[in-house]
Amino acid sequence: MRFVVATHGHCFDGLASAALFTRLIQETRKEPTSFVYRACGYGPDQTQASDGILDGDENAILDYRYAASSALGWFFDHHPTAFGTPEERGHFDQRQPSGRFFFDPTYSSCTRLVSDISAKTFGVETPALQELVRWADKIDAARFTSAEEAISREEPVMRLATVVEHHGNDLFLATTIPELLTKELSEVATSSRIEQAYVPLGQKHTEFIDLIRTKSQLKDGVVLADLTGQSLQSLGKFVTYALFPQSTYSVVVGVIDSAAKISVGYNPWSGQPRKADISAICARYGGGGHPFVGGVSLAASDVARARTIALTVAQELGSCV
C-alpha cells in the first residue's frame, strides 16, 4: 500500500506530526505500507494539498489547510483557519464520522493532537516519541522561558528546527522521518547531516538578527520590520521580541523564494494581554495561522501590496494595545 502524507512543509510541527502519524499507521496496519511525504506550503509556487498530490492508495493531510477531496482519507489539524470555506467545513463534518478526521484548535501543536488521538482512539502509545512531541509543542506554541531562549541555537533540537524551516521539502521529510522513528531525537539533531546543514544557516541567523535591529520601527507597542529590500531565506520568529522586549506585537514583511511574505505575532513575554486574533486578521488577506501567530503569502511581484498589508495590520494591532 502506498500512503501519501501531505504535511506542513518547512515546519518542525509538520515534520513531527508526520512522524507520529506514520507510527500510528505502522501500528494499526498489517499489510506492507510505503510512505510518500509531501511538504505543503502557502506560497504561490508551493505545493498545495490538492488532488494532484493526493494520489496514494490512501492519503492524509496533517497540520495544513483542509482539502475537500474525495481522495482524502485522514486529516489532523489544530489551526483555527483550517477551513478556507464553509463548503470545506461541511465536507469535513460529513467525513468526521469515519473516525479518521480530527480537528481541535485548542491544541498547541498538531503533533500532540496526533499523539493523543493515537493513544485515546487507536490504543497506540508512543513513549519513544514523546521527546519529539514535547519539542514540537514547545516550538509551535512558543513555550520558551524568554525571547532570548527562543532565538538561541545552542540547543541541538533548535538547530534541527532551523534546518527544517529552510530545507524541509519532500526529500528532507523522506530522509528524516524514518530517522526520527528509529533513533533518539538528540541523535538526529546532532547528526553530521543536520549539523553541516546548519552551519551556513547559523551565520544567516546572526545576520538576520542584525537586519531586524536596523530595519525595525516600534510604534504603539508594535514592531514593524520591512525587509523587502533584502534577500531572505526565512522570516525568523521571536527576534523582534528579544530586541524589543517592550513590544506587544510584531509584523515582519520580506521576500522569500518566489513569495512576498508577512509574518505576524504576539509577544508572549511582553506582560501585556493579547487582544487581537492574529489568525483572523491574516485570514482577511488570504493567510491564516493561530490566534497568537500567523502569516500571509503573496506573489513576489506583489511586494508593494505586501508592504501595504503589513502597515495596515501593524496599525490595527497598535489600536489593540
C-alpha positions as CSV (number, residue, x, y, z in Angstrom):
1,M,0.0,0.0,0.0
2,R,1.3,3.5,-1.0
3,F,0.3,6.1,1.6
4,V,0.7,9.8,0.7
5,V,1.2,12.0,3.7
6,A,0.8,15.7,2.9
7,T,2.1,17.8,5.8
8,H,3.0,21.4,6.5
9,G,6.5,21.7,5.0
10,H,9.4,23.7,6.3
11,C,7.8,23.4,9.8
12,F,9.0,21.4,12.8
13,D,5.4,20.6,13.8
14,G,4.6,19.4,10.3
15,L,7.7,17.1,10.3
16,A,6.9,15.8,13.8
17,S,3.2,15.3,13.0
18,A,4.2,13.2,10.0
19,A,6.4,11.1,12.2
20,L,3.7,10.4,14.8
21,F,1.1,9.7,12.1
22,T,3.5,7.3,10.3
23,R,3.9,5.3,13.6
24,L,0.1,5.3,14.0
25,I,-0.4,3.7,10.6
26,Q,2.5,1.3,11.1
27,E,1.0,0.0,14.3
28,T,-2.6,-0.3,13.0
29,R,-2.0,-1.9,9.6
30,K,-1.0,-5.5,8.9
31,E,-0.2,-5.0,5.2
32,P,3.1,-3.6,4.0
33,T,2.9,0.2,3.6
34,S,5.2,2.6,1.9
35,F,5.1,6.3,2.7
36,V,5.4,9.3,0.4
37,Y,5.7,12.6,2.1
38,R,4.6,15.9,0.5
39,A,5.8,19.2,2.0
40,C,2.9,21.7,1.6
41,G,3.2,25.4,1.9
42,Y,1.1,28.6,1.4
43,G,3.2,30.5,-1.1
44,P,2.1,31.0,-4.7
45,D,4.5,28.4,-6.1
46,Q,4.5,25.9,-3.2
47,T,2.8,22.5,-3.1
48,Q,-0.8,22.6,-2.2
49,A,-2.8,19.6,-0.7
50,S,-4.9,19.1,-3.8
51,D,-6.0,16.1,-5.8
52,G,-2.8,16.4,-7.8
53,I,-0.7,15.1,-4.9
54,L,-3.3,13.0,-3.1
55,D,-2.6,10.1,-5.4
56,G,-1.8,7.3,-3.0
57,D,-3.8,4.3,-2.2
58,E,-4.6,6.3,1.0
59,N,-4.0,10.0,1.6
60,A,-3.6,12.2,4.7
61,I,-3.3,15.9,5.4
62,L,-1.6,16.9,8.6
63,D,-1.0,20.4,10.2
64,Y,-2.3,22.0,7.0
65,R,-5.4,23.5,5.5
66,Y,-8.2,21.1,4.7
67,A,-8.9,20.0,1.1
68,A,-12.4,18.8,0.2
69,S,-11.2,15.9,-1.9
70,S,-12.8,12.5,-2.3
71,A,-9.2,11.1,-2.2
72,L,-8.6,12.3,1.4
73,G,-8.9,9.6,4.0
74,W,-7.2,11.1,7.1
75,F,-7.0,14.6,8.5
76,F,-5.4,16.1,11.6
77,D,-5.1,19.9,12.2
78,H,-5.2,22.4,15.0
79,H,-5.2,25.8,13.1
80,P,-8.4,27.9,13.6
81,T,-8.0,28.7,9.8
82,A,-8.0,25.1,8.7
83,F,-11.1,25.6,6.6
84,G,-11.0,28.2,3.9
85,T,-14.7,28.0,3.0
86,P,-18.0,26.8,4.6
87,E,-18.1,24.1,2.0
88,E,-14.7,22.7,3.2
89,R,-16.0,22.7,6.8
90,G,-19.2,20.9,5.6
91,H,-17.1,18.3,3.7
92,F,-15.1,17.7,6.9
93,D,-18.3,17.3,9.0
94,Q,-19.6,14.7,6.6
95,R,-16.4,12.7,6.8
96,Q,-15.8,13.1,10.5
97,P,-17.9,10.0,11.5
98,S,-15.4,7.8,9.7
99,G,-13.2,8.2,12.8
100,R,-10.2,9.4,10.7
101,F,-10.8,13.2,10.6
102,F,-9.7,15.2,13.6
103,F,-9.7,19.0,14.2
104,D,-9.1,20.7,17.5
105,P,-8.0,24.3,17.6
106,T,-7.4,24.1,21.4
107,Y,-4.3,22.1,20.8
108,S,-1.0,24.0,20.8
109,S,0.6,21.6,18.2
110,C,-0.7,19.1,15.6
111,T,2.0,16.7,16.9
112,R,0.4,16.5,20.3
113,L,-3.0,16.1,18.7
114,V,-1.8,13.1,16.7
115,S,-0.1,11.7,19.7
116,D,-3.2,12.0,21.9
117,I,-5.6,10.6,19.3
118,S,-3.3,7.7,18.6
119,A,-3.4,6.7,22.3
120,K,-7.0,7.5,23.1
121,T,-8.8,6.4,19.9
122,F,-6.5,3.8,18.4
123,G,-4.7,2.5,21.5
124,V,-1.3,3.3,20.0
125,E,1.1,4.5,22.7
126,T,4.3,6.3,21.5
127,P,6.6,6.6,24.5
128,A,9.8,6.6,22.4
129,L,8.5,9.7,20.5
130,Q,7.3,11.8,23.5
131,E,10.5,13.9,23.4
132,L,9.7,14.8,19.8
133,V,6.1,15.6,20.9
134,R,7.4,17.8,23.7
135,W,9.7,19.8,21.5
136,A,7.1,20.2,18.7
137,D,4.6,21.5,21.3
138,K,7.2,23.9,22.8
139,I,8.3,25.3,19.4
140,D,4.9,25.6,17.9
141,A,3.4,27.2,21.0
142,A,6.5,29.3,21.7
143,R,6.7,27.8,25.2
144,F,10.1,29.3,25.9
145,T,11.1,30.9,29.2
146,S,12.2,34.1,27.3
147,A,12.6,35.6,23.9
148,E,16.4,35.1,24.3
149,E,15.9,31.3,24.7
150,A,13.6,31.3,21.7
151,I,16.3,32.8,19.4
152,S,19.2,30.8,20.9
153,R,20.5,28.0,18.8
154,E,22.7,26.3,21.5
155,E,20.2,23.5,21.9
156,P,20.7,20.9,19.1
157,V,16.9,20.5,18.6
158,M,16.6,24.2,17.9
159,R,19.3,23.9,15.2
160,L,17.3,21.0,13.7
161,A,14.2,23.1,13.7
162,T,16.1,25.8,11.8
163,V,17.3,23.3,9.2
164,V,13.7,22.0,8.8
165,E,12.4,25.6,8.3
166,H,14.9,26.1,5.4
167,H,15.2,22.6,3.9
168,G,12.0,20.8,4.9
169,N,11.0,19.6,1.4
170,D,9.7,16.2,0.2
171,L,13.2,14.7,0.1
172,F,14.1,16.0,3.6
173,L,10.9,14.6,5.1
174,A,11.5,11.2,3.4
175,T,15.0,11.1,4.9
176,T,14.4,12.5,8.3
177,I,11.1,10.9,9.4
178,P,12.4,7.3,9.3
179,E,15.4,8.5,11.4
180,L,13.0,10.1,14.0
181,L,11.2,6.8,14.2
182,T,14.3,4.7,14.8
183,K,16.7,7.0,16.7
184,E,16.6,9.3,19.7
185,L,15.7,12.9,18.8
186,S,19.0,14.1,20.2
187,E,20.9,11.7,17.9
188,V,19.1,13.0,14.8
189,A,19.6,16.6,15.9
190,T,23.4,16.1,16.4
191,S,24.0,14.1,13.3
192,S,26.6,15.3,10.9
193,R,23.9,15.7,8.2
194,I,22.0,18.2,10.3
195,E,25.0,19.9,11.8
196,Q,26.5,20.5,8.4
197,A,23.3,21.9,7.0
198,Y,23.0,24.2,10.0
199,V,26.5,25.9,9.7
200,P,25.6,28.4,6.9
201,L,22.1,28.9,8.5
202,G,23.7,29.8,11.8
203,Q,25.6,32.6,10.1
204,K,22.4,33.8,8.4
205,H,20.6,33.7,11.7
206,T,23.1,36.1,13.2
207,E,22.8,38.3,10.1
208,F,19.0,38.2,10.4
209,I,19.2,39.5,14.0
210,D,21.3,42.4,12.9
211,L,18.9,43.1,10.0
212,I,15.9,43.2,12.3
213,R,17.8,45.5,14.6
214,T,18.4,48.1,11.8
215,K,15.2,47.7,9.8
216,S,12.6,47.8,12.6
217,Q,10.4,50.5,14.0
218,L,8.5,50.4,17.2
219,K,5.2,52.3,17.4
220,D,2.2,51.9,19.6
221,G,3.6,48.6,21.0
222,V,4.1,47.1,17.6
223,V,7.4,46.3,15.8
224,L,7.2,46.8,12.1
225,A,10.1,45.4,10.1
226,D,10.3,45.9,6.3
227,L,12.9,43.6,4.9
228,T,11.7,43.6,1.3
229,G,14.9,45.1,0.1
230,Q,16.9,42.1,1.2
231,S,17.4,38.5,0.0
232,L,16.0,36.2,2.7
233,Q,15.6,32.5,3.3
234,S,13.1,32.8,6.2
235,L,11.4,35.3,8.4
236,G,12.8,34.2,11.8
237,K,10.4,34.1,14.7
238,F,10.9,35.8,18.1
239,V,13.8,38.0,17.1
240,T,11.8,41.2,17.3
241,Y,10.7,40.2,20.9
242,A,14.3,39.8,22.0
243,L,15.4,43.1,20.5
244,F,12.2,45.0,21.5
245,P,11.0,43.4,24.8
246,Q,8.6,46.2,25.4
247,S,6.6,45.3,22.2
248,T,3.3,43.5,22.3
249,Y,3.1,42.5,18.6
250,S,5.3,42.3,15.6
251,V,4.8,42.5,11.8
252,V,7.7,41.4,9.5
253,V,7.4,41.6,5.7
254,G,10.0,40.2,3.3
255,V,10.6,38.3,0.1
256,I,11.5,34.6,0.3
257,D,12.0,32.4,-2.7
258,S,9.0,33.3,-5.0
259,A,6.7,34.9,-2.4
260,A,6.3,38.1,-0.6
261,K,5.5,37.0,3.0
262,I,4.1,38.7,6.1
263,S,4.8,37.2,9.5
264,V,2.6,38.5,12.4
265,G,3.0,37.6,16.0
266,Y,2.1,38.3,19.6
267,N,5.0,38.7,22.1
268,P,4.1,36.2,25.0
269,W,6.8,37.8,27.2
270,S,5.5,41.3,26.9
271,G,3.4,41.2,30.0
272,Q,0.5,42.6,28.0
273,P,-2.7,40.7,27.2
274,R,-3.3,39.6,23.6
275,K,-6.5,41.4,22.5
276,A,-6.2,40.5,18.8
277,D,-6.9,37.2,17.0
278,I,-4.0,37.2,14.6
279,S,-5.3,34.2,12.6
280,A,-8.5,36.1,11.8
281,I,-6.6,39.2,10.8
282,C,-4.3,37.2,8.4
283,A,-7.3,35.3,7.0
284,R,-8.7,38.5,5.6
285,Y,-5.7,38.7,3.3
286,G,-5.7,35.0,2.3
287,G,-3.5,33.8,5.1
288,G,-4.0,32.2,8.4
289,G,-2.4,30.6,11.5
290,H,-3.1,30.8,15.2
291,P,-4.7,33.4,17.4
292,F,-1.1,34.4,18.6
293,V,0.8,33.9,15.3
294,G,0.0,33.9,11.6
295,G,1.2,34.8,8.2
296,V,0.2,35.9,4.7
297,S,1.8,34.9,1.4
298,L,1.6,36.8,-1.9
299,A,3.4,36.5,-5.2
300,A,6.8,38.1,-5.3
301,S,5.5,40.6,-7.7
302,D,3.1,41.9,-5.1
303,V,5.7,43.4,-2.8
304,A,4.1,46.8,-2.8
305,R,0.8,45.2,-1.7
306,A,2.5,43.1,0.9
307,R,4.1,46.3,2.4
308,T,0.7,48.0,2.4
309,I,-0.9,45.0,4.2
310,A,1.9,44.9,6.7
311,L,1.5,48.5,7.6
312,T,-2.3,48.2,7.8
313,V,-2.0,45.1,10.1
314,A,0.6,47.0,12.3
315,Q,-1.8,49.9,12.6
316,E,-4.7,47.6,13.5
317,L,-2.6,45.8,16.2
318,G,-1.4,49.1,17.5
319,S,-5.0,50.1,18.2
320,C,-5.4,47.0,20.3
321,V,-2.5,47.6,22.6
